[in-house]
């Protein structure tokens, strides 16, 4: 076996995927893997033909044994704590808390639970994320607290598997504080492992003092991967432009740090200093898999350089993967890990050959011209190779990919390197020597503004987004991959004659797909917690938002704005509210304040029942000049039908092709029953709230009257599925649901 470390990492990755994403390993006795390894060794020694497979079988068997043991010894005992109601715990604070409106989320290391102490065999320390009330004494890393906590397993929310996400970060269970008991805090002198975290906080605060809020948010994301201060529109633009990696610390950032230290201290001393700087930088940047991967590879490279040896990049990457999965087999589900290793693998395998191929037409240029062209081709080849390996992952996780990332990277890559170095200097000087920062802050602000303008420009181009949900998007993706492999296999100097038609075809497909989406009729059902938010687009010229409700964890106004941005829509023709309560109008006033709404429709509310939300809605509409209709409707949006026979509520039906979709989300079951006694209505798809299925008899009667073919349950789980007796979709389990018109007039679920 030429590269045993690569084989070991691949076998461990396969075992981790098998053990954490399926239940196959849990049903196999651990000793069976030892028996399999022994049998493989025996067979390999007796049969030379099978001897080459023996190391792989042994490594995979040992990897499966390790993953099984990890689950039995570490993860499952922690998960079983969720069966208890409330437990007295002692814990150490691991990082500064994230603050929300009503509480704070704190990473803790639980050191004792109930009567157990760390030395007991039944008790092992473990990490958790705990939601605590605000404390009089701010929590800092290293503090000890005692509290009564209840542990629970995170569930699926809006189609997002939170349990898999948290487990990939080492949190196998979450906790919340028992509100009836106090939180006792013991503060200690700063411990050694907390210094990088304290330094990172000080540097972020220095950045916030020296730059505007928008610029500081982007710089903190570039330096530390902290996006909490970024404007939501800027973060969205980075995603659309294919620049999200800029705000997620990875090999590029670690490389910038290493190059800066080598420039300051020289190559040998800089390499030595960079080892300690990287070890300090890991916790400062959040210790994500992408940071650890890059750090391990750069440390191996630096050590090899100091020993006058040459490091093997593929072996270094395999070592990083092996270390990550050895520490936490559940990290195999991490999007950060998959994207980081996918991009790196593409760069290592194909970047150099592709760059040489792209440089062939310029071989006769003079040296200076070749260097200039080489820089451009290097950026292009790196973008294409990383994109080739990350596109399947992005499609699997998010359902779309942008083909504009090579252009965005070409325009910003050099600038990002300068921004990183200057930003690091600005943060350090802002902490210790703030008097010399203003000139540096001005230059840094100019560069950050340039990145923001480039991302904003590229994000708003009318093409570039390819979705796996439509045929044109799939066709464009297949064309791109075919072109990529043609480029790799090409030996001709006229390589750009191949590259240019491929780009043109992909851009044409994305333009046609975007135009078709804007011209089609579709209903988008946004996850809104306990509320409802629907977006009905009847072609390019009619956009109706039905309700804008939700809870504190679902800002429907921001979700609607994001929809408009992604779909190239400028205005909302009508905001139609089926009820004026928090479930249906919580964020309606916020949406009106954006100036995007042209008209407003909502039901008549008796004066005795008008609450603060109703008054705020009217006041906001009047102050922003939004015309509104109450109770009686002179004009309705195209394809929309409304019934106002229920007091304080509206029933709305929209038409998609030949299909009809009815929402009775705002009605209680008794209201719906009374409405159906006086109104004969049939529909193809019915939208219900969680409260609309509580009474099985009333639900059965309503379904028999309306006769829908399919149901959409907005929020919550289905406990009486046998009563429904028809296909049912769920926004809590599936996330955003799109009903689009097909060519035959039927509905396509996306």
PyMOL commands that set and color helices and strands:
alter all, ss='L'
color gray80, all
select helices_A, chain A and resi 4-21+25-27+31-46+48-83+162-168+192-210+213-224+232-241+244-247+251-265+267-284+289-306+313-327+329-333+335-362+367-398+405-432+434-459+471-489+496-519+556-566+582-585+588-593+607-609+612-623+669-678+690-693+696-706+721-724+731-734
alter helices_A, ss='H'
color red, helices_A
select strands_A, chain A and resi 87-93+98-99+104-113+126-132+144-152+156-157+160-161+174-177+184-186+400-402+465-467+521-526+533-538+543-546+574-577+599-602+627-630+640-643+651-656+659-663+685-689+710-714+727-730+737-741+747-749
alter strands_A, ss='S'
color yellow, strands_A
deselect
rebuild
show_as cartoon
